[in-house]
Amino acid sequence: MNLETKLRKAEMEDRNEIWDIIQQSIERRKQDGSTQWQNGYPNMGTVESDIAKGFGYVLTIDGEIAVYAALILNDEPAYSTIEGAWLSDGEFLVVHRVAVDAKFAGRGMVKKLFDHIEEVTKSHGIQSIKVDTNYDNMAMLKILESKGYSYCGEVLLADGMRKAYEKIII
């Protein structure tokens, strides 16, 4: 069965559905014993800000929202200081706040999301994708490794140190 997957900008009317998906992810992180997203971030204000700034994206499966992510071009102040080294210093796309609807969990949707993000990055002539995750977010760490992202070091975000990864696209 071939489902149609599409990456599109999130719209303000998507915010409640996106917030539900993020809340599911917050609970999954908690159940997994992760400290990530356990301090009130992200929240509905984060989602609304992402959408208003044009950073919010959804991966839809046959028109239904399956995954949310924030995609930000060349702008993550925390990435200017890394314990380690980035692979490149050209234009980059930052991937933040990846959250999967529980009914799509375990079905490779985040890998599909990254496939779409890599296509967009390449088509816009952007050199690389940078992403960070918590040291105890095993699902994301496995996905990044499987998709060919290189561990570059650690970056300090508001809620602590994160493992930082980069993949050269062009």
PyMOL commands that set and color helices and strands:
alter all, ss='L'
color gray80, all
select helices_A, chain A and resi 12-31+44-53+77-80+102-104+109-123+138-146
alter helices_A, ss='H'
color red, helices_A
select strands_A, chain A and resi 5-9+56-61+64-73+83-84+92-100+128-133+150-157+160-168
alter strands_A, ss='S'
color yellow, strands_A
deselect
rebuild
show_as cartoon
